[in-house]
């Protein structure tokens, strides 16, 4: 009887915990929508998604900042994904057992570095270096992309490593037994078998990059203009919210909440995409020729 009551209590506690999480998410969505409504009503969707930001003139366009967000995120993934995937392959396929723990601890340490520290290093080291090489201000999409690449590497590496380790060892044994080389086995058997997990890792890394604020704000400029090159200053949605929320009022404040709502929708879309990708069947490895 005591065991039954304890199990009943544990189930109820877990149910309440789950409901608190769901309620918290619902409240966040409700609050963001509620605060964004004045901007959509008074400024209008066409105004909000235009390319001009001039609150004094009644212009609240977020297109520039949306482009900056997508550009820096894409740049971070383009630079970080190959490095992260290569590191995951090294840890699972190449590294000796004794050194795996060392490299794994290094990845975990990188994941634990505060974003403000990475942003400060980017501001004091990376931006002057880019300025010296390009003759520009040094701030912009390139600097932000490099910082974001460093930040997404631990996420993509950890999940890709788990996906590769989940591939049955018999796949590799059968491939090697058929005369395939080690690289052919990795490229034609193990990577295709783990592709759903790797795609999920990239999507999660994308979500990490989209929501970053402080590190990007320190190296991207900022400037409320479309970037004309990789080294021209611009803004992202997160940095614009950070810069203007403290002094904004009225429709301007509501438009910043609308930017936050767009970010929230992007994050939810990525989560849905990740669930769709990771919920699919494992890919069948190609036959080694």
Secondary structure by P-SEA (a helix, b strand, c coil): caaaaaaaaaaaaaaaaaaaaaaaaaaaaaaaaaaacccccccccccccccccccccccccaaaaaaaaaaaaaaaaaacaaaaaaaaaaacccccccaaaaaaaaaaaaaaccaaaaaaaaaacaaaaaaaacccccccaaaaaaaaaaaaaaaaaaaaaaaaaaccaaaaaaaaaacccaaaaaaccccccaaaaaaaaaaaaaaaaaacccccccccccccccccccccccccaaaaaaaccccccaaaaaaaaaaaaaaaaaaaaaaaaaaaaaacccccccccc
